[in-house]
Amino acid sequence: MAIEPKVLLLDEPFGALDAQVRRELRKWLREIPDATGVTAVFVTHDQEEALELADRVVVMCQGNIEQVGSSDTVYDQPASPFVYGFIGESSTIPVAVRSGEVGIGNWATGLFASNEADGERRLFFRPHDVELIDAKANGISGTVVATRRVAGAKHIELTVDGLPAATRVEIELPAAHPARISDRIAFRPGQWKLFA
């Protein structure tokens, strides 16, 4: 290794390590640039790693730069459908905008996009960023087709009312939630974005 390099290039340095060791080394590696003042370029396919380590994230797709920004900006304000789907978990469903209201078929979702022209869109949202609502309220509703426990959460897969059965979304609920297959659930995304 070069002594006192001006730039440190790290090309997937944790690729062959198990998850626990990777997490421990991420904390240590994050301190090196801060302590030495050396710029580090860290290449990874692990989005969690990139978001935790980087001051600035560059998301690339097929050799093209999709977005450059802080971890918060790239995660919270993705610039394209690719970035939304690639950074963190996401769900997407086809919707229509009519007079500023977002709908699925004839169903009102309770979401509004006053700056959007009428037309077909794709609604993107994070599975963990949903609010359960009463089934009679305007929202997105569906039938549970699968549940699985992931650490401290329950991942629920739903078919969505008004869409073909093959169109499914995933939402994340607390592990103690009693949702079972065939149950009905209604929800509304907290943060969401529309793309053409």
VEXGU-550082 format. One line per 8 residues: number of its first residue (from 1); for each residue x, y, z of N, C-alpha, C. Coordinates in pm, 1 decimal. Each point is the difference from the previous one (the first is absolute). Example, Ala and Ser with C-alpha at 12.3 -4.5 7.8 and 13.67 -1.06 7.14 Angstrom:
BEGIN
1 = 1319.0:-569.0:780.0:-89.0:119.0:0.0:90.0:120.0:0.0  -35.0:105.0:-72.0:82.0:119.0:6.0:-77.0:109.0:73.0
//
This chain:
BEGIN
1 = 85.7:-118.1:0.0:-85.7:118.1:0.0:89.8:123.7:0.0  -38.7:98.3:-77.9:78.2:123.7:-7.4:-5.3:72.7:133.6  112.2:61.2:35.1:7.2:78.4:123.5:-55.8:138.5:-26.1  -89.5:45.2:84.9:-64.6:130.9:-10.1:-52.1:28.9:-141.0  -91.5:-82.7:-50.2:-54.0:24.7:-134.8:-87.8:124.3:-0.9  -12.4:61.1:-118.2:-88.9:115.3:-14.0:-145.8:-46.0:-12.9  -18.4:-116.2:-62.5:-132.7:-58.9:-16.2:11.5:-149.0:28.9  -96.7:-51.8:73.8:-3.3:-142.3:31.4:-114.6:-63.3:-78.3
9 = 33.5:-92.6:-91.6:-101.5:-68.2:-79.7:-26.5:-135.9:61.6  -124.9:-22.0:39.6:-41.1:-125.5:62.7:-105.9:-65.1:-88.4  38.5:-102.7:-73.5:-89.1:-65.8:-94.4:-57.9:-125.3:64.1  -119.6:11.6:54.9:-70.2:-107.5:69.7:90.3:-72.5:99.9  56.9:72.6:96.6:94.3:-62.5:92.8:-63.2:-102.7:93.7  -132.0:4.0:16.8:-64.8:-92.4:92.5:-70.1:-114.9:-72.1  24.2:-13.9:-129.8:-73.1:-95.5:-82.6:-2.5:-142.9:51.8  109.6:-47.4:58.2:8.0:-141.0:40.5:-24.4:-19.9:149.6
17 = -48.2:103.3:68.0:-17.5:-9.0:145.0:-145.7:-25.8:36.6  -20.9:-63.4:115.1:-137.2:-23.5:43.7:-61.8:129.9:51.6  -131.9:0.9:12.4:-75.5:121.8:31.2:42.2:65.2:130.8  22.8:-77.2:105.0:36.8:55.6:130.1:135.7:71.5:-7.2  98.3:-62.8:-63.7:133.0:61.1:-13.1:-9.2:126.2:-85.1  -81.2:-4.2:-105.4:-17.5:118.6:-85.8:-51.4:118.2:81.6  -100.4:-24.9:85.9:-57.4:108.5:81.0:105.4:60.1:93.1  79.8:-85.6:62.2:103.2:48.9:91.5:106.0:80.5:-74.6
25 = 41.9:-48.2:-117.0:102.2:70.4:-77.2:-50.7:131.1:-58.6  -129.0:9.7:-28.6:-55.5:125.6:-52.5:21.4:113.3:99.2  -22.7:-27.7:128.7:20.1:104.1:102.3:145.1:46.0:1.4  89.4:-95.8:-4.3:143.6:32.2:1.7:39.6:76.0:-126.2  -44.9:-46.8:-117.0:37.8:63.0:-126.2:-53.9:142.1:-9.9  -116.8:25.8:55.2:-59.3:134.9:-6.2:86.6:102.1:72.0  75.4:-44.6:99.4:83.6:91.8:78.0:130.1:37.4:-70.8  48.3:-82.0:-92.2:129.7:24.6:-64.1:5.1:132.5:-75.6
33 = -91.4:26.8:-93.5:7.4:128.3:-70.6:-13.1:120.4:93.4  -85.4:-12.3:101.0:-16.5:110.7:94.5:127.8:24.9:78.2  67.2:-107.1:41.9:120.8:13.2:82.3:121.6:43.7:-82.0  8.0:-43.9:-125.6:120.0:27.2:-80.2:-17.4:113.6:-99.0  -123.3:33.4:-32.6:-23.5:102.3:-101.4:16.6:-53.3:-141.2  16.4:-130.1:-16.0:18.0:-61.3:-131.6:-136.9:-27.4:-61.6  -14.9:36.2:-126.8:-122.6:-31.4:-71.9:-1.0:-148.0:-32.8  -111.1:-66.2:26.8:-12.7:-142.3:-31.5:-113.4:-18.2:-100.7
41 = 27.7:-76.3:-105.2:-102.2:-38.6:-96.9:-30.6:-146.0:28.2  -123.7:-25.8:39.8:-41.1:-132.6:44.2:-101.1:-55.5:-99.7  35.9:-108.7:-66.5:-88.3:-62.0:-98.5:-70.3:-118.1:66.4  -134.0:-1.7:-9.7:-76.1:-109.7:59.9:-132.9:-16.6:-71.7  -51.2:-122.5:5.2:-135.4:-25.9:-48.4:-97.4:-8.5:116.8  50.8:14.7:120.5:-82.3:-7.9:120.8:-48.7:141.1:33.9  -128.8:25.2:-23.6:-54.8:134.0:19.8:11.1:45.3:144.6  -22.2:-89.4:94.2:10.0:34.8:141.5:141.4:47.4:33.5
49 = 97.6:-70.0:-55.1:139.8:37.3:20.2:26.8:139.9:-55.2  -46.9:24.3:-121.2:21.3:130.5:-63.8:-63.1:112.5:80.8  -123.4:-19.9:44.9:-69.3:104.6:74.1:67.1:28.0:134.1  52.1:-103.6:64.4:62.7:18.2:130.8:137.2:65.4:-9.9  75.7:-33.1:-104.3:139.3:44.7:-8.2:19.0:134.2:-70.4  -86.8:33.3:-91.6:29.0:110.1:-92.1:-44.1:137.6:49.1  84.0:99.3:-31.7:-42.2:139.6:9.1:-77.4:36.0:-126.1  41.6:-62.5:-110.8:-64.5:23.4:-129.2:-14.5:-134.1:-71.2
57 = -120.0:-28.0:-47.3:-29.9:-125.8:-68.0:-19.5:27.5:-148.5  57.1:-87.1:-83.7:-21.0:5.2:-144.8:-67.4:-130.8:-38.4  -121.0:8.6:-53.8:-72.7:-119.3:-43.0:13.8:-10.6:-150.9  50.0:-116.6:-44.7:21.8:-21.4:-143.0:-85.6:-116.4:-49.5  -39.5:8.9:-126.1:-75.2:-106.9:-65.6:52.9:-13.8:-141.8  50.0:-115.6:-34.0:52.3:-28.5:-133.3:100.6:105.4:-45.3  88.3:38.1:92.3:106.3:94.7:-32.5:-40.2:145.5:2.0  -125.8:30.1:27.1:-46.5:138.9:5.2:-29.9:39.6:143.6
65 = 31.1:124.6:32.3:-29.7:51.9:132.9:-147.8:37.6:5.6  -71.3:-61.0:94.8:-143.2:27.6:18.6:-22.1:114.8:98.1  81.7:5.2:107.5:-17.0:104.2:100.9:125.2:10.6:84.9  31.4:121.5:41.0:110.3:28.4:91.4:-57.2:84.1:113.7  33.3:-36.6:122.7:-48.2:79.3:112.2:37.7:-63.3:131.8  -43.0:62.7:107.9:23.9:-55.8:132.3:-83.1:-127.2:15.3  32.9:-80.0:99.7:-77.6:-121.3:26.1:-146.9:34.2:21.3  -26.7:105.3:76.7:-138.6:39.7:26.8:-72.6:40.2:-127.6
73 = 67.1:77.9:-85.6:-63.8:46.0:-123.4:-30.4:-116.1:-92.6  96.2:-87.5:-18.9:-19.2:-112.4:-91.5:-110.5:-93.7:50.5  -6.8:-21.0:131.0:-101.5:-89.5:55.5:-138.2:65.7:3.9  -5.8:125.7:46.5:-129.3:66.5:20.8:-55.6:69.3:-123.5  88.0:36.7:-94.7:-43.9:71.6:-120.2:60.8:-62.4:-124.3  -28.7:-127.7:-25.6:58.2:-64.9:-117.1:-42.8:69.4:-128.6  93.9:14.4:-93.8:-25.2:77.3:-121.1:-61.4:-81.8:-112.8  -0.5:-132.5:12.2:-52.2:-82.8:-108.6:-59.0:-128.5:57.9
81 = -80.1:-68.8:-79.7:-52.2:-128.6:47.2:112.1:-98.2:34.5  108.3:1.6:-77.1:110.3:-90.7:29.6:57.0:26.7:138.8  26.6:126.2:31.5:57.7:34.0:130.2:-96.9:-38.1:111.1  -129.1:27.5:-19.1:-98.9:-33.9:102.5:0.4:-150.0:27.4  4.7:-78.8:-106.6:-3.0:-144.0:16.1:130.6:-60.1:45.5  110.7:67.2:-28.3:132.3:-54.8:29.6:47.5:32.5:140.8  -29.5:120.4:46.2:45.1:42.9:133.1:-110.3:-29.1:100.8  22.9:-96.4:85.4:-100.0:-37.2:99.0:-111.5:-81.2:-62.6
89 = -89.4:-48.0:83.0:-113.8:-76.9:-49.1:-107.6:95.1:-49.3  -71.9:-43.9:-102.7:-110.2:82.3:-50.1:-108.8:-89.4:-56.4  -119.5:54.3:-3.8:-113.2:-63.3:-66.9:-50.2:96.7:-104.4  -57.9:-51.5:-106.4:-51.5:86.4:-105.5:-128.9:-58.8:-57.0  -92.1:88.7:-33.0:-125.1:-42.4:-62.2:-40.5:101.9:-106.3  -70.6:-46.4:-103.5:-49.7:94.3:-100.1:-120.1:77.3:54.3  0.4:129.2:-24.6:-109.2:86.1:44.2:-34.4:97.6:-112.2  -104.9:77.1:21.8:-37.5:105.4:-93.8:-21.6:128.2:78.5
97 = 41.1:111.4:-59.0:-24.8:131.2:59.6:-114.3:63.7:-77.3  -103.2:39.6:72.8:-116.2:67.4:-59.1:-33.8:120.6:86.5  10.6:118.5:-58.0:-30.6:124.7:71.5:75.0:8.9:132.6  124.8:-43.1:-1.1:83.7:10.9:118.7:-14.7:-112.3:100.4  -92.3:-93.5:-23.5:-19.2:-111.6:92.6:61.0:-126.4:-59.4  68.5:-76.7:85.5:63.2:-125.2:-40.9:-98.0:-113.2:24.7  -25.7:-80.5:-102.9:-95.8:-108.8:14.6:49.2:-129.4:-60.9  -63.5:-109.0:42.4:25.3:-132.7:-56.7:-132.8:-47.3:-56.1
105 = -9.5:-5.5:-131.7:-129.0:-32.9:-61.3:-103.7:100.4:44.7  -108.0:-47.1:60.0:-104.4:89.1:50.7:17.1:32.2:147.8  110.2:-42.9:59.4:22.2:16.9:143.5:80.6:126.7:26.7  -45.5:81.4:93.0:76.4:116.8:44.3:100.5:-45.9:105.9  123.0:47.5:-9.5:103.9:-42.3:94.7:17.3:96.1:117.0  -60.7:117.7:-10.4:22.0:100.5:103.9:131.9:73.3:-18.4  68.1:-24.0:-112.5:125.3:69.2:-31.6:-28.8:105.6:-106.0  66.1:113.8:12.1:-23.6:110.4:-92.2:130.5:48.8:-59.8
113 = -3.0:30.8:-129.1:116.9:48.0:-73.1:-44.3:117.7:-85.1  -20.7:113.8:65.3:-57.3:115.9:-68.7:89.2:54.4:-110.9  130.6:-26.7:5.1:90.7:52.1:-103.2:17.2:-95.9:-117.2  -68.5:-113.7:2.8:14.3:-100.0:-105.6:-112.2:15.4:-102.8  37.2:-11.5:-126.8:-100.6:-2.1:-106.4:-73.9:-132.9:5.1  -121.4:-1.4:-51.1:-76.5:-124.1:-5.1:74.2:-103.5:-83.9  -11.8:-125.6:41.2:61.9:-107.3:-77.9:42.6:-116.3:87.4  54.8:-99.1:-66.4:45.3:-121.2:67.0:137.4:22.6:63.5
121 = 19.6:-56.5:118.0:126.9:12.4:72.1:29.2:-131.1:72.3  119.4:-5.4:58.2:34.6:-107.4:92.9:23.4:64.7:134.5  -65.4:-53.7:101.5:12.7:49.2:136.7:107.1:-83.9:69.7  101.8:65.5:53.8:106.9:-66.2:75.3:-9.5:41.3:146.3  21.5:-95.7:89.7:4.0:30.5:142.4:85.5:-104.5:69.7  43.7:34.6:121.4:80.8:-91.6:80.0:-93.7:-86.7:84.9  22.1:-131.5:3.3:-88.8:-88.3:76.7:-10.7:35.0:148.4  105.4:55.4:57.7:-3.5:32.2:143.2:-71.1:131.9:27.9
129 = -25.8:76.8:-104.4:-55.8:133.9:17.2:-148.1:2.0:-38.7  -78.8:-83.6:67.7:-143.4:-4.9:-26.8:-76.7:14.5:130.6  -121.2:47.6:-14.2:-89.9:14.9:114.9:-122.2:-87.0:-26.5  -33.1:-87.6:93.5:-121.7:-79.1:-13.1:-120.2:91.1:22.7  -103.1:-19.1:-79.8:-119.5:83.7:9.9:-123.3:-88.5:3.8  -112.2:59.5:33.7:-127.0:-70.9:-1.3:-33.0:-37.9:-144.0  -53.6:-118.8:-18.2:-30.6:-50.3:-134.4:-99.2:89.1:-75.3  -80.5:78.0:73.0:-98.7:86.2:-65.6:60.2:132.6:-44.9
137 = 120.0:33.1:47.9:64.7:125.9:-38.1:64.4:-15.0:-137.1  21.1:113.3:-66.6:70.5:-4.2:-128.0:145.1:-39.5:24.3  43.1:-102.5:-67.9:136.8:-48.1:14.3:24.9:-112.2:-97.5  104.4:-72.5:22.5:33.2:-116.3:-81.5:-36.7:-122.0:83.3  -76.8:-88.6:-58.1:-42.4:-117.8:76.1:26.6:-124.9:-80.9  12.2:-110.6:72.3:24.6:-125.1:-68.0:-11.1:-118.0:93.6  33.0:-116.2:-54.3:-8.8:-126.0:72.3:140.3:-55.0:23.7  24.7:-43.5:122.1:130.2:-56.2:35.4:17.2:-134.7:-70.2
145 = 112.0:-13.3:-73.8:29.6:-126.9:-67.7:124.5:-67.1:56.9  79.2:74.0:78.1:118.0:-58.9:63.2:44.6:88.4:115.6  54.0:-62.4:103.6:61.0:73.4:110.8:130.5:-69.4:34.0  97.5:79.2:41.2:125.5:-59.2:46.7:63.8:91.3:102.3  64.6:-60.1:94.2:67.4:72.9:107.2:140.6:35.6:-46.6  35.1:128.2:12.5:135.0:46.7:-31.5:45.9:83.3:118.7  86.9:-57.9:81.4:49.3:65.5:122.2:-118.7:46.5:83.5  -8.9:129.9:31.2:-105.0:50.7:86.9:-124.4:44.9:-73.1
153 = -17.5:-44.3:-124.2:-114.1:44.5:-79.8:-67.9:-117.6:-68.1  -121.2:25.6:-46.8:-73.3:-98.3:-79.2:-18.6:60.2:-138.7  45.6:-71.3:-101.4:-17.3:44.9:-138.0:-125.5:-66.0:-55.6  -91.9:84.2:-45.7:-129.8:-44.7:-47.6:-7.6:24.5:-150.0  -30.6:-104.5:-75.6:-19.3:13.6:-144.3:-149.3:0.4:-27.6  -44.3:97.4:-80.0:-143.1:18.7:-28.1:-27.4:2.0:-149.1  -114.7:-55.2:-38.8:-55.1:33.2:-130.8:-77.4:130.0:22.9  -5.7:85.6:-100.4:-60.9:131.9:17.7:-134.7:4.8:-70.1
161 = -102.3:46.5:73.2:-133.9:13.5:-58.5:5.8:88.8:-124.1  -69.6:-41.6:-105.2:-6.3:79.5:-122.1:113.2:-29.0:-96.7  92.9:-89.6:36.8:112.0:-34.6:-87.5:1.5:-150.7:-22.7  65.4:-46.2:-108.1:9.4:-144.9:-22.4:66.5:-69.0:119.0  -38.0:-124.6:25.2:50.6:-74.8:115.5:152.1:-12.9:-1.3  60.5:5.2:-118.1:145.9:-11.4:-9.0:70.8:125.4:51.2  -73.7:110.6:12.0:58.9:124.6:50.4:-4.8:-3.0:151.6  117.1:-8.9:60.1:7.7:-9.6:145.4:90.6:108.0:55.5
169 = -27.8:38.4:123.6:86.7:94.1:70.8:38.6:-61.8:133.0  104.3:55.3:56.4:42.3:-45.8:132.0:-2.9:117.9:95.0  -52.2:-24.7:118.9:5.5:100.3:105.9:64.5:-64.6:121.8  52.0:84.0:87.0:66.3:-48.9:121.2:-78.2:47.2:121.8  -29.0:-93.9:88.7:-74.7:29.8:121.9:77.6:-52.3:119.9  -33.9:43.5:121.1:66.7:-55.4:118.1:-17.2:-152.0:4.5  100.6:-68.8:52.7:-1.8:-146.9:3.4:-123.1:-55.2:71.5  -53.2:74.2:95.3:-114.8:-48.3:77.1:-133.1:16.0:-74.1
177 = -0.1:65.8:-115.7:-127.1:19.2:-71.2:-60.0:-136.3:-35.8  -130.4:-17.4:19.0:-61.5:-132.4:-18.5:-35.2:-36.8:-144.3  45.2:75.3:-100.0:-39.5:-27.0:-139.0:31.0:-143.3:-39.9  -100.8:-62.4:-65.7:14.0:-137.0:-49.5:-45.8:-4.4:-145.5  34.5:-105.9:-68.0:-40.9:-17.7:-139.1:-152.3:7.5:-8.4  -47.3:70.2:-102.0:-142.7:26.1:-30.5:-58.1:116.2:79.2  72.7:56.2:96.9:-48.8:119.4:69.8:-4.4:118.1:-96.5  -84.9:96.0:31.1:-8.7:124.2:-78.2:73.5:109.4:75.5
185 = 78.4:77.7:-73.6:75.5:109.7:61.0:-15.2:123.1:-87.7  -16.9:115.8:64.1:-4.6:128.1:-70.5:109.6:89.0:58.3  67.9:72.6:-88.2:111.1:84.1:44.9:13.4:120.9:-91.3  82.4:91.6:44.9:33.6:117.8:-78.9:149.1:26.3:17.6  75.5:17.5:-109.1:142.8:31.4:13.6:19.7:137.3:64.0  106.2:12.3:82.8:33.5:128.2:58.8:76.2:86.6:-100.2  115.0:-47.6:-43.7:78.2:65.6:-104.0:-15.5:-82.4:-125.5  -17.0:65.3:-112.4:-20.3:-71.0:-126.9:38.9:92.0:-113.9
193 = 14.1:-60.7:-118.6:36.9:79.2:-116.7:-62.4:-62.2:-123.7  -36.9:84.8:-93.9:-55.9:-45.7:-127.4:103.3:16.7:-110.1  6.6:-100.0:-87.4:84.6:9.0:-119.3:-84.7:-37.5:-120.2  29.6:61.1:-112.5:-71.9:-30.1:-124.5:32.1:-141.9:-42.0
//
